[in-house]
């Protein structure tokens, strides 16, 4: 339990720290504005790492590669920009990862290839830019991944498999660009879309299996479009009384 409920400290700099293990670290540091960890590579068996620090606006983690934690980058209301340039996976050994940061506008994960587990990249209503150019897989055992997002267009040019429960839900997402041939096998994708969303267009996906696509859209969700879809099983539009059309022009 280190630097928790800690007042009076504006900045933290650990220039040589490479590993955090079996600890709680920087939680509720009310005056902290800058945290710099230029050599940190591994977070292992930890809880509440950079959590509930009301003034933290700069978090520097240029070499972080591995996270095994319960709570990492959560409830940081002053954080606007975050980049994790070496992070390659968010595994099921990590939960509540990058969540409830209500001012975060830009999130860059340029080497991220896979996501598995619960509560990853969630409740970021101000998010405008999500950089995930290498992401290929959202695992089947995932839950609430990329939900509660503010961005309207999600670009994931190499994402070829989308799994999980409640993926892309409670968001303002209107357009999703996936790898051509992407397979979606989910439970409740695009549920509870934001009231600002009238049309959801998913490009690239050729297979879709989900019994609850676009549900709970109320009177505001009007159209669902899958221009590349060739195979579909499941159901669409439950509790979406405003739904006017579903477009799957390549469906055989």
Secondary structure, DSSP 8 states (H G I E B T S, - for coil): -EEES--S--EEE-SS--EEESSEEEES-TT--EEE-TT--EEEEEEEEEES-TT--EEE-TT--EEEEEEEEES-TT--EEE-TT--EE-TT-EEEEE--TT--EEE-TT--EE-SEEEEEEETT--EEE-TT--EE-TT-EEEEEEE--SEEE-TT--EEEEESTT-SS---EEEEEEEEEEEEESTT-S--TT--EEEEEEEEEEEEEEET-S-TTT--EEE-TT--EEEEEE-TT-TT--EEE-TT--
